[in-house]
Amino acid sequence: MTTPRKTGGTDAAAAGGETTVPILRDHDFRMLFAAAVVSKVGTHIGYIALPLVAIEALDASPGQVGLLGMLSTVAFLLIGLPAGAWVDRMRYRRVMIVTDLVRTALLASVPVAAWLDMLSIGQLYAVVLLSGCATVFFDVGAQSYLPHLVGRDRLIQANAQLNGWDAALQVGGRGGGGFLVGALTAPVAVLANAFGFLWSAFCLTRIRRPEEKPRQVRGNLAAEVGEGVRFVFGHVVLRPVALAGACTNLSVFAITTMIPVLFRDELKLSVWTIGLFLSVGGVGVFLGAFAARRVGERLGAGRAPWVLGLSTAPFALAVPLVVDRGAWLWVTAVCWLLVTVRMGVDNVLMVSFRQRVTPDELLGRMNATMRFLFTGALAVGAALAAVIGEYVSVRAALWTGAVGLAIAWLPVFLSPLRTMRELPSA
């Protein structure tokens, strides 16, 4: 007989509400938060440092650098679904600690090999691919562990902190990585990245709350993966959340893939201006994440995604309309900020929906299915933008992404979430 893990919580969770005690007063959550932040910092440094190691130390070609970028995310498509079933068989915190240590060892091998003049592009490929696989397990474990650590009654608070700072790190992390590379050289920046993952593992060991034993395993891996996929697409809440999230990811990546092309080739804008415009999106997600709890309380947790989606739909359409380098460019930037604020609210509320409605024994597989779907949507969005941009026009690709963002709220509106004021429970 399967024994589900127990999830902490209070009577507020049973009622579908959120407790008001600040989440950062919880020592165990602070340790998880510190681990997650340091891990994300390391990931963003790696996005900059590893390609620069390839360029500076190995004189890598553009194709080789592009392959490095692809290998950093392909793991979610290769092992994303079975990873959820594997994680559900193990203690989540132990998975996170082990994967942090694995990433530490992999990344530390790069500067060591560089200093010994033994580094090769094949080693970089292996490090990036294996680190990506470890990241899959870490991310699935972290999202599955959170309800056990904080209780389902504090998920919005916890996700607001985690998603808000994740957005902030997307704005500043890669810029900080570039500064670190410039100040210390690329191999030393990679070593700093490795120490970041080691520190993350240390923070996780400081968590005091014991974790329940994982469920007893029955059946084969393929059957368990199938159970997770069927659960997501057969659930009245998870299915619209999955469809809305996939539509948003596809549309955003279609836009952000083509914005540099439009701004550089047609509008003749500087690289600095392009970076500033794209950073506005990270600021919007950051602001939305920290506003999510209040927005959910005022509009209702189930109503907020579609109300905000409908309200900001016209602003998404401003992006493909930018025609000059003057005032309209900055009007477009403000419109993009408003759209990404909505996305920040969605990130917090929809992740909380997912964690609240999923039984403990299916958390890993649910999160893995979602990550597989959302990562696949990113790849489809980039490919779609490339094809439309090449064979129709860059603006047509931007219009495709903008229309997708404008209607991404429809799956939630057409679901039972439409009228819910409180988060649903499992």
Secondary structure, 3 states (H helix, E strand, C coil): CCCCCCCCCCHHHHHCCCCCCCHHHCHHHHHHHHHHHHHHHHHHHHHHHHHHHHHHHHCCCHHHHHHHHHHHHHHHHHHHHHHHHHHHCCCHHHHHHHHHHHHHHHHHHHHHHHHCCCCCHHHHHHHHHHHHHHHHHHHHHHHHHHHHHHCHHHHHHHHHHHHHHHHHHHHHHHHHHHHHHHHHCHHHHHHHHHHHHHHHHHHHHCCCCCCCCCCCCCCCHHHHHHHHHHHHHHCCCHHHHHHHHHHHHHHHHHHHHHHHHHHHHHCCCCHHHHHHHHHHHHHHHHHHHHHHHHHHHHHCCCCHHHHHHHHHHHHHCCHHHCCCCCHHHHHHHHHHHHHHHHHHHHHHHHHHHHHHHCCHHHHHHHHHHHHHHHHHHHHHHHHHHHHHHHHCCHHHHHHHHHHHHHHCCHHHHCCHHHHCCCCCCC
